[in-house]
Amino acid sequence: MMTEIATDSQEFTHDATIQNQILPTSSTIINTSNNKSETTPSIKSYYWTQDASLSKRRSAFGAVLLANGTIMAAGGLENTTTVIRTSELYSSSIGWTVGTQMKSFRYYFTLTSFANNTKVLAAGSDQSSYQQTAEVYDMIKNTWTLTSTNMTTGRHSHAATLLQNGSILIIGGKNSSSTILSDVDIFMPSSNSFSKVSNMNMGRYLFTSTLLNDGSTVFVTGGTSTNNQMTSTAELYVSGSWIFTNTNMTQLRAYHSAVLLPNGNVLIAGGGDGSTVSYSTAEIYNPTTRTFKSTGSMKYRRGSFTLTVLPSGNVLATGGVDWTTKTFPTMCELYDPISETWSNTTSLNYGRYYHNTILLNDSILTIGGSNGQINSLTSSEKYYL
């Protein structure tokens, strides 16, 4: 591993084995939906609208919407060997501008806005030197500051969920010893510090975490567990303890997505094993009965993709990777909770996974990601509502 050089613009070059570690299929995936070029012309009526490009290539990064209406993108992988700590800010009128650097190099970390979206918590990393650290961005001061204490354990590929009381639950993940964690921390903004809370019933990483309508119950699904196999189990954080749901999911899932629907149910879709299999199946979790039922399957298999709830109540599935066929679906889909069916909508210009998707007032912006090549993407695309 190369050593760091302490400069304001430094990047951390990681061991070349990172390519196999976090992009296990990058050398074999072929995108049959486009030619992988970020300069391919598009038909505006059929494709998402191409928007301003990031100043840095990014995948496995974080992105959040701030109180002033700008989007922050931070950290990630610039390519298969370079971890970055830069941030940048997006506005529809200006595009992307360079922001303040984080204190630490981070990818496969969590970026969570809190304090009415005026502050942001960056926690963990797959870079072992920084796995246990966390830092807070203050939108007013435009500064990053390390938290008063580190997390109780280092982690990456974990989940972070903002609770209604303003605290943030940091759940599961994997540490530098490749231990899959059941450990859970809670971040208290008032003390700028972490404390340990009850462990999950089992270790998980590459799973989902969703806050339910009561504002305090956290619902986690699937992931890869301590036996390094996908799991169909799910559990709930209720009043400081973890309990399993009454039934398991209908499908083993990791690399999947989940969103809270307007009616209080949760839609869970897609996923795969990160190597040879992806899924198109979807299911609904009912918090009242604590059970799952199958719903309509997506038209495309997707792992490491995004789900976004639209103002209409429909859900947009964007990007992802189909490990089964080694392709990237560019066609996006809409889920109708009433009919429980998916329908095709407009297509991305570029296939992408490990990207981010942010809901704005009049549109959805999808940002960066990877298409299996050495370099991450800089492109952003907009879907108008």
N, C-alpha and C positions, 0 to 999 in steps of 0.2 A: 504494500500500500504506500502511496506517495505521501509525503508530509505536507502540511499546510504552509503556505507563505502568507504572512499576516499583512495584507494590504486591504484597502477599503473596497476594492473591486474583485477580491479573490473569489475563486471558485474551487471547490474541493474535487480533485480527481480521484475516483475510487478505483479499487482493484478491478481489472478487466472482467473478472468472473461475475460482476454485477449483471452483465448481459444475460447470463443463464439464470441468475437468481431472480430478477424481477421481470424480465421479458423472456420467459422460457421458450417461446415459440417464435421469437423475432427473426430467426434465421430461415424459417420455413414458411411463415404465413405469406400468402399471396392475395392481394386485394383484387378480386375479380370485378368489383363494382366500379373502380376507376383505376387510372394508371399510377396512382400514388403521388403524382406531381401536384405541388401546391400552386401551380400556375395554370392548371387546366381550365379553359374557359367553360362557363356554365350557361344554361338556359334559365333566365331569371324566373320564368313562370313555373318552372318545375323544381328548381333547386332553392335551398336556403340562400339568402342574400349574403354575399361575402362582405365582411366588415373589417375594421382596422386590425392589423396583425399585432401580436404581442411583440415587445421589444426583445424578449428572450424566448427561446424554445422551452416548452414545459410539458412534462407528463408526470403523473403521480404527484401532483401539486395540490394546493388548496386554493379555494376561491370563495369569497363571501360578498354579500351586498351590505354596504355601509349606510348609516343614517342619512348622509348627504346625497344619496342616490348613486354614488360611484361604486364600482366593483373593484375589490382588491384581489389580485392573484399573487401568490407567494410560493417560493421554494420550488421543489420538484427536481426532475432530471432534465438537463439540457440535451443530453444524449445518453447512450447506454453506459458511459463511464463517468459522467460529470454531474455532481450534485451541486445545486445552486442555493443561495440564500437571499437573492434579490426579491424585491416585490415591485409591483406596478399597479397603477390605478386606471380604470376605464370610465369614461363618460361618453355618452352618445354623441355629444357635440365635438369633442376633442379626439377621442380614441384613447390609446394607451399612452401613459406617461410614466417615466421611471419613478419609483417610490423609494422609501427608506428601507435599507437592508435589515433583515433579521440578524439577531446575534449569532444564530447557529444555522448550520446546513441541514436541511430537512427534506425528506421525501417519504412517501407513505406515512405521513403524519396527519393530524387533524387540525383544521382551522375553523374556529367557532366564534361567531359574533355574539356579544352580550352587552349589557348595559344599554339597552335600546339601540343596539347596533353601532354604538360609538366606540366600542372596544372590541378587540379580537384576541382570542387565545390560540397560540400555536403550540402544540404539544407533541412530543415524541419525534422519532425519526428512524429510518432504517440505517442511518449512519451511526455506528455504535457509540461514537464519542458523545453523541447528543441525545441518545435514546431516552434518558431520564429527565432531560431538561424541558422547560416550557418558558414561554415569554408572552408578554401582552403588548399589543399595539394600541396606542391611544390616538384616536382620529383627530382630536383637537390639538394635541401636542405634536402629532406626526412623529412619534417615537416608539421604538421597541424597548421594553424593559424586562429583564429576567424576573420570573416569579420569585417570591421570598424563599420558597422551598421547592426542591425538585419533586417530581412524582415519586411515589414510594417504590416504584420499579420502572426500569426502562421498557419501552414498548414501541412497536410500529404495527401498521395494518390493524389498528384498533378502531374503536368508535368513540365519539364524543357527543353527548346530548345535553342541550341546554334545558334546564328545568324551569318551571314557572316561577320558582322562588329566586331565580337568578344564578344559582349555582350550576356547575357543569359536571356531569358524570363522565368519567374516563374509563372505558370498559375494555377488558380483554387485550388481545393483540399477541405479539410474539416478541421475545427479547433476543439479545445478541447471542445467547446460548441455544437459540432455536427452540426454547421452551414455549409452548402455547399456553397463554395465561388465562386463568379465571379471575385474576386480581382486578379490583375495581377501586379507583380513587374518586374523590370529589374535590373540585376546585371551588374555593370560597372567595369570591371577589373582594369581600370586605377585609380579609386578611392577606389576600394575594398569595394564598398557599394551598397545599394539597393535604388531605388526610385520607387514610384508608377506610373503606366501608366494607360491607359483607361481600365475599367472593360469589361469583356465579357458581352454579352447580357443576359446571364443566368449563374447561378452557376453550376459547374460540378466537380465531382471527379470520379476516376476510368475510365478515358477517355484517348484518344490518342492525341498526338501533333506531327505534322510532318512539317519539314521545306521544302517548295517547291523549285523548281529549281532556282528561282530568288534570293535566298539567304536571303530574308527579309520577305516574306509572310509566316505566320505560320497558319497551317490548323488543327483545333481541331474537333474531332468527338465524338458524343455520350456521354456515361457516365451516372452516376446517378445525377439527377438534384435536385433542391430545394424542390420538392415534394416527394423526396426519391423514385422516379420511374425512370426506364431507359428512355433515350430519343433517338430519331433518328435524332435530329438536328445536324448541323455542322456550324462552323463559321470560318472566316478568319481574321487574324490580318494583316491589310494593312495600311502602312503609319501612324501607331500609333492609328488606330481605328479598332473596330471589326464590321464586317458585316456578316450576315447569307449567306450561300450558296443559290443558286437559287432554289434548291430542297433539301429535306431531304434525309437521307439514306433510303435504302429499308427495313431496319430492325432496331428495337430498339436494342441498344447495350451498354453494359458496360463490363468491364473485357476483352475487345477485343484487337486486335493488328492491327497495320497499318504500311506500309512501302512505301517509295517512289520508284517507278519503274524506270528503266533506261530511259523510254520514257517520264518521267515527270508526269505520272499519279500516283495515290495512290491506293494501294491494301488494303482493309479493310476486316478483316475476323474474324469469331468466336465471342466469348463473351458469356454472360449469365447474370443471376441475382445474382450470388454468393450463391445460395441456392438450387433451384429446377430445373433450366432450363439452358442448354447450347445450343449453336448454331454451325452448320457446314456451314452456308451460308457465302458467300463472295460477295464483290461488288467492283467496280472501280469508283474512283472519277476523273473526267476530269477537270483540272484547267482552261482550256480555256472556257468551257461552264458553269463551276461551277455546274455541275450536276453529279448524280450517276447513274450507271446501274449495274444490277446483273451480276455476272460472275459465273463460275463453283463453286459448293459447295465442301468443303473438304469432305473426306470420313469419318471423325470422328468429333464429336462435341468437341469443345475445348474452355475453358475459362482460363484466366491467363496463356497464353502460349506465345511463342516467334515466330516472323517471321524474317527471315534473308535473305537478297538479296545476292545471290551467284555471283561470277564473270561471270558466264554464263548468268546472267539475270534472271534465275529461282529463286524461293523463297522457302525456307525451313521452314516448320511449325514443331515446336518441343514442345513436352510435352503438359501440360495443364490438366484441369480437366473437366470431363463430369458430371455436376451436375444432369443431367436428369437421368442417370443410376448409379450415385455414383461410377464411375470408372475413372481410369487414362489411357488415350491412350498412350501406349509406341511406337506404330508405328508412324514414322514420314512421312511427305508428301512433295512432290515437286509441286509447281505451275508453269505451263508454260504460260507466258503471251501471247504467240502467239496463242496457241490452247485454252487458257482459261480453262484448265483442271488441276486437281490434280491427282498425282499418288503416290502410296506407295513407300517408300524407306526403308532403314534399320531401325531397331527398337532400341529404348533406352533399356538399361539393367534394368532401374528402372523408373517407372512412377514418374513424378514430376511436380509441378506448383509453382508459386512464385520463379522460378529459373531465371538464366541469361544465355544468349547465346552470345558468342563473335566470330566474324570472324577473323581468323588468315590467314597467307599467304597460307598455304596448307591445312587448316582444319577449322572446327568449334568446339569450346569447349563449352559444356553446363555444368553448374556449380550449385551444391547445389539445394535448393528448399525444398518443403514439399511433402510428400505423404499422408498427413492426419493423421499421427501419432503424438505422443507427441513431439518426437525429430525431428528436421530438418535433412536434408541429408548432408553428407560430400562428397559424390561421385561426380566425374567429369567424363565426357565421351567425346570422340572425334569422329567427323565425318570427314573423309578425302575426300577432293575434287577430 
